[in-house]
Amino acid sequence: MKKSKIIIALVVAILMICAAALAMGGKQVEQTAVVSGTVSSTITAGTVVKSGDSLVEISTLTGTASAARATVDGTVQQVLVKQGDEIKSGQIVAYIEQSE
């Protein structure tokens, strides 16, 4: 009986810790390219962005164009492409942790 109470208390404590961790963490949002091309520059992981900020630029005949823009406000967690990479429309290029 005493053992089962300890196990139940541990399970409840673990569930509370997991719930708190989920509540504190922001939602990671995939960012995709809207056009294909050769990457000329990217934003750096850790950068705070607002919706509409350019994340990845590609080379064009007339200069550069934004291939992916932030769809949410937040912090760039990971950039999956680098300068010189060929990207395609719809490809995931970065992840942003959405701010509250």
C-alpha positions in Angstrom: 0.0 0.0 0.0 2.8 2.4 0.9 4.7 1.5 -2.2 1.7 2.3 -4.5 1.2 5.7 -2.9 4.9 6.5 -3.6 4.5 5.4 -7.2 1.3 7.5 -7.7 3.0 10.5 -6.2 6.0 10.1 -8.5 3.8 9.7 -11.6 1.8 12.9 -10.6 5.1 14.8 -10.1 6.4 13.7 -13.5 3.2 14.7 -15.2 3.3 18.1 -13.6 6.9 18.7 -14.7 6.0 17.7 -18.2 3.0 20.0 -18.3 5.1 22.9 -17.0 7.8 22.3 -19.6 5.2 22.3 -22.4 3.5 25.5 -21.1 6.8 27.4 -21.0 8.2 26.3 -24.4 7.0 28.1 -27.5 5.7 26.4 -30.5 8.3 25.6 -33.3 7.0 26.7 -36.7 8.4 25.4 -40.0 9.4 28.1 -42.4 9.4 27.1 -46.1 10.7 28.6 -49.3 8.2 30.2 -51.6 10.5 30.2 -54.7 13.4 28.0 -55.9 17.0 29.2 -56.5 20.5 29.4 -55.2 20.8 30.7 -51.6 22.8 33.9 -51.4 22.3 34.6 -47.7 20.5 33.4 -44.6 19.5 34.7 -41.2 21.5 33.4 -38.2 20.0 31.0 -35.6 19.2 32.9 -32.4 18.0 36.0 -34.3 14.7 37.5 -33.1 12.4 38.1 -36.0 9.0 39.5 -36.7 6.5 38.1 -39.2 7.5 39.2 -42.7 11.3 39.4 -42.0 13.4 37.8 -44.7 15.0 34.5 -43.6 16.6 33.3 -46.8 17.6 35.2 -49.9 18.3 33.8 -53.4 20.3 35.1 -56.3 18.2 36.3 -59.3 19.1 37.9 -62.7 18.5 41.3 -61.2 20.1 40.9 -57.8 18.6 39.1 -54.8 15.1 38.1 -53.7 13.6 36.8 -50.5 12.9 33.1 -50.8 11.4 32.7 -47.3 10.0 35.2 -44.9 9.0 34.6 -41.2 5.4 33.7 -40.8 5.4 34.4 -37.1 7.1 36.5 -34.5 9.8 34.6 -32.6 13.4 33.4 -32.4 15.1 31.5 -35.2 16.0 28.1 -33.7 17.6 26.4 -36.7 18.5 27.3 -40.3 18.6 24.2 -42.6 20.2 25.8 -45.6 23.5 27.7 -46.3 24.9 30.0 -48.9 25.3 28.2 -52.2 22.6 25.6 -51.6 19.9 25.0 -54.2 16.5 25.2 -52.7 13.0 24.4 -54.0 9.7 26.0 -53.4 8.0 24.3 -50.5 11.3 23.2 -48.9 11.6 23.7 -45.2 14.5 26.2 -44.7 14.3 27.1 -41.0 12.4 26.7 -37.7 11.2 29.6 -35.6 10.1 29.3 -31.9 7.0 31.4 -31.8 6.9 34.0 -29.1 3.9 34.3 -26.8 
